[in-house]
Amino acid sequence: MSINETPTWEEEIYLIKTDDRVLGGEEGIANRQAKELANRTNYLKKQSEEHEKKAMPHQLHDADSDKTYRFGLKQEGGHMKFIYEEVEE
């Protein structure tokens, strides 16, 4: 059994109080923080993927050198990297 995640930005993460009865399960208080953090992580992942789609490489042609270059942002290992490279034709 695992936590069902939804890509939702949680405004705050619940702080378990000293008088909370520890209860497990899907809606149990013991899993509330993990579920809220998982939702936030899922939300941020979706946002990152959307930004990556918009930042896909563009191309431009240099008429003087008759070369075409590709440039833009690319996600690599959890980081965004600027790329600029000649396109082999």
C-alpha positions as a printed Julia matrix, in Angstrom:
89×3 Matrix{Float64}:
  0.0    0.0     0.0
  1.34   3.47   -0.83
  0.22   7.08   -0.56
 -2.01   8.31   -3.37
 -0.39  11.52   -4.66
 -2.09  14.38   -6.45
 -0.2   17.27   -8.1
 -1.52  19.85   -5.62
  0.3   22.73   -3.97
 -0.35  22.33   -0.24
 -0.35  25.76    1.43
  0.96  24.36    4.68
  2.22  21.07    6.06
  0.37  19.75    9.12
  2.36  19.63   12.34
  1.48  16.59   14.42
  0.47  17.77   17.87
  1.38  16.06   21.1
 -2.27  15.22   21.76
 -2.95  13.75   18.27
 -3.77  10.07   18.36
 -1.35   8.34   16.03
 -3.44   6.67   13.38
 -2.13   5.1    10.18
 -3.9    4.34    6.93
 -4.85   6.41    3.89
 -6.32   9.32    5.88
 -4.47   8.66    9.15
 -2.8   11.54   10.93
  0.54   9.69   10.92
  0.58   9.84    7.1
 -0.78  13.37    6.65
  2.6   15.12    6.42
  3.99  12.55    4.02
  0.92  12.88    1.8
  1.1   16.7     1.78
  4.82  16.65    0.95
  4.27  14.03   -1.75
  1.54  16.22   -3.28
  3.87  19.23   -3.31
  6.68  17.2    -4.86
  4.34  15.88   -7.54
  3.08  19.43   -8.22
  6.62  20.8    -8.57
  7.59  17.92  -10.87
  4.63  18.67  -13.15
  5.53  22.39  -13.17
  9.14  21.56  -14.05
  8.02  19.3   -16.91
  5.77  22.07  -18.29
  8.63  24.59  -18.18
 10.9   22.1   -19.91
  8.41  21.69  -22.76
  8.37  25.46  -23.27
 12.17  25.66  -23.15
 12.85  23.09  -25.84
 15.67  24.05  -28.18
 15.14  26.6   -30.92
 17.1   26.8   -34.14
 18.67  29.65  -36.01
 20.57  29.78  -39.26
 23.69  31.92  -39.66
 23.65  33.02  -43.31
 27.27  34.22  -43.19
 28.66  30.83  -42.21
 25.75  28.82  -43.67
 25.51  26.91  -40.37
 22.47  26.12  -38.24
 22.58  26.25  -34.44
 20.26  24.85  -31.8
 19.88  26.63  -28.47
 17.62  26.57  -25.43
 17.22  24.96  -22.04
 17.35  21.25  -21.39
 16.8   19.38  -18.14
 19.74  17.22  -17.17
 19.95  15.35  -13.89
 17.45  17.55  -12.11
 19.05  20.8   -13.32
 18.31  23.09  -16.24
 21.23  23.48  -18.63
 21.61  26.04  -21.42
 22.58  24.37  -24.68
 24.05  25.95  -27.79
 25.34  23.63  -30.48
 25.81  23.36  -34.18
 23.3   21.16  -35.98
 24.95  18.62  -38.23
 23.28  18.61  -41.63
